[in-house]
């Protein structure tokens, strides 16, 4: 039986494990990234590499996208030789990037004009759940386009939920990020107090899961410390921007909607310093070992 071929653009921290889940479920995956070496794990697991957007468009009727931000997404779609120029009418573009709802809506107008289908499909669960095909996906767009790609969504998620028209997935993701990162920022402060009182962090986190403080952040305590040290952007200011952009974007969207989000606004300003604190505190546990010098 011939495998269905799907494309995937952006094989970073979240894209790579998503591709691995697609491969595990029997799909033929053609990956695309600006740096071929970034795709090494995917290629080792059986994916193929697209040397151009044209090759991707020629072989795939479904293309997932997991680039980092609005700027990268707009460039991928709108630059010369970008997806809007090369994909065939009827192709479905599935956008997983965490971006502004208005970015999705504007791109949706352009895909509609070209007869291209587009689903706004933001993901939650992190790289570890992505590796298990266990993400939660919040979708905006035509439910028929989601159902037509049920094999794709089932391969990468435990739950795929239709939230409404395009832009709804992006809006839901911002709201989820506000809950998650707001919780994380509060937990960082609570652990700061715990350390000052001589308490051990992991002991407190484990106990918290049986109290009113139970949360994903408590259950997965240390997960963000691990990610801060092992993310492809670790060691650069881009790492901080990647994390705090979602809270900043939430404040922007809230302002446009005429609502106040003061806790989110404050957290977005304090997050970089909090992340730097966690990087320093957890270095002995999670920092990659330095490469050995050759003799």
N, C-alpha and C positions, 0 to 999 in steps of 0.2 A: 504494500500500500504506500502510495506517495505521501511523503510528509508535507504538511502545509508550511509554506515559507512566510515568516514574518520578519519585519525589520525592526531594529532598535538603535536609536541614536543617543549616545551619552552613556558610557560604561564606567561611571565613577563609583562612589561609595554605595549608592543605592541601585544604580543601573546594572552593575555587574551581577549581584546576587539575583536580581530579577531575571536577567538573561539565563543564569544557571537554572532557575526554576522552569523557565520556558523549555529549555533543552531537556531537562529531566522528564518533562511531560510529553516528549516526543515531537516537539515542533522543530522545524529547521529554522535557525535564526541567523540572519545576516546583520552584523553589527557595524556601526559607523561611529567614529570618534576622530577628533582632530589629531590625536596621537595614537598611532597603531599600537605602540607598546602598552598603552592603557588597557587594551583589549586582550592582553596575553592570557589572563585566566579564562576568559570566555572562549578564546580560540583553542586553548588546551582542553576545554570541555566539549568541543565539537562545533562551536559557532564558526561562521565564515565572516571574513572582513570585506566590507564594501569600500572600494577605493574611491568612490565618488557618490554624490547624491543621485546622479543619473543611474548608476548601477542599482542602488537601493530602490529607486522608483520603478525600474524596469522589472525587478524580480518580486516585489512585494505589493500586495493589496492591503496590508495592514502594517502600520509603522508606529511603534511606541517611541516616545521621546522623554528623556530624563536629563535634560540639560539643567544648569544650576539656577538660572534666574531669568527675569524678563528680558534683559539685554541679549543674552545668548539665545533665548527662544525666538525673539524677533529677528535676530540675524539669521538663524537657521531657516526660518520661513521666508524672509523677505529679501535676503541678499541675492545678488546675481548668481544664478544657478542654485538658489535655495529651493526648499521643498515646494513652495507655491509655484515655482517655475517649471518643475520637472515631474511632479507626481501626476499620475493618470486620473482623470475624472472617475469617481467611484471608489478611489482609495480611501481608507479610513486612517486618519492620524489620531493617535491616542496620546494626549499630553499629560504626563505625570509630573512635570515640573511644578514646584510650588511658586506660583506667580500671582499677580494681581487679577482679580475678576475682570476688570476692564481690558486687560491684555488679551484674555481668552475671548471676550466678546468681540473685540476688534478683529482678531485673527479669524474668528468664526464667520464674520461677514465676508471676509476675503475668500475663505475656503468655499462658502456657499456659492459665491459668484463664479467659482471655477468648477463647480460640480464635485468638490471634494468633501468627504465626510470628516467631521472632527468631533472627538469626545474629550471632554475635560475630565481627567481621571486622576485626581490627586491621591497620594498614598500615605498611609500612616502605619507605623510598626517598627521602623528602623531597619538597619542592614541585617541584623540577626534574624528577624522574622522574614525579611525578604529572601534570605538564603533558604528558608524552609517553605517558601511559597505560601506564607501565612499572613500576608498584609491585609489591611482593611482599606478599601478603595471607595472614595466618594466621587460620584460621577455627575457631570452635567452634560446635557445633550439629548439626542433622540434615543429613547429606550431601545428602539429597533437596532440601532448601531451597536449598542452594548450587547444585546442578545446575539447578534450576528457574529460577535467575537467572544462568545462564551468560553470557548476552549482557551483562549488567551487569558481571560480574566480568572478562570478557574485555576490555571497553572500558577498564578502568582498571588492569589488571595484566599483568605478564609471567608471574606464577605465583600461583595461588591454591591454598593447601594446607589440607586438613582436618586439624586437630590433635587433635580429640577432642570431648567434650561441651562445652556452653556454659561459658565461663570459660577454656577452653584457649587460645583466641586471645589473651585478655588476659594470661594467664600467659606465653605465648610472647613477646608483645611486651615485657613487662617484662624477660625474659631477654635479648632482642635489644638493648634499650636499655642494659642493664648492660654488654654487650660494646661497644656503640658509644660511649657516653659515657665509659666507663672508658678506652677507647682514646684518646678526645679529650683527656681530662684528662691522661693520660700524655704525649700529643703536645704539649700546651701547655707542660708542664714541659720537655720535650726542646727545644722551640723557644726557651724562656727561656734554657737553657744555650747553645744555638747562637748566639743574639744576643750573649750575653756574650762569646763567643769570636770574634765578628766574622763569623759566617756569615750568609748570606742565607737567609731562611726558605723561599722557594719553590724555590730551588736544592736545598736539603736535602730538601724534600718530594718533589720530582721524582726525586731520586736514590734516596730510600727505597723507591720502588716497585719497584726492582730489587734490593732487599736483603731480609733477614729481617724488616725492619720494615714491609714492604708491607701495606697495609690500605686500606679504603674511606676512612678519615680522611686518609691520606697522599695517595691518588689525588685526593681532592676537597678538598685543603687550601685554605682560604679560604672554603669553602662556609658554614661556621657564622659566620665573620666577616660575610659578606654578609647572612646571615639576621638576625644580631643588630641590624644597622642598618636592615633593610628589612621586618622582620616587622610586622604590624599592631599588635602590643603594644610595639614598640620605644619606649624612653623612659619606660617604666613599670616598677614593681616586678613587675607581673604577668608580664613577660617572663621574669624569673629564676625565678619560681614555676612557669611552664609548663615550663621546661627541667629544673629539679631535682626536680620532683614525681615523675617516673618512678623516679629512683634512691631517693628517700625511700620511695615506695610499695613498691619491691622489698625494702627493709629490713623494712618492716612485714610483708609477706607471708612473708619468710624467718623472721622471729621467730615468726609464727603456725605455721610449719611446723617450728619447732624447729631451725633451722640458722643459722649465723653468716655474715654477709656484711660483714666489716670493711672491705674496700677500697671497697665500694659505699657503706657508711655514711659513710666519710671523704670520698669524692668528693661525696656529696650536700651535705655541709656546706661544702665548699670551692668548689663550682661557681659560686656567685654572684660571689665575688671573682675567679675565673678569667675569667668572662665579662666582668666590668668591665674587667679587664686587656686582653682582646682587643678590646673596643669602643674603648678609648683608643688602642691600638696601630694599629688598622686604620681609624681615622676618615678619614684622608686618601684611602684607597682606596675605601671603601664607603659612607661617610655620604652620604645624599641631599643634593644641592645645595640651599641655602636658596632659598625662593621669592622671585622678584623683586618688589620693591615697585612698585606702579603709580604712574605719574607724577601 
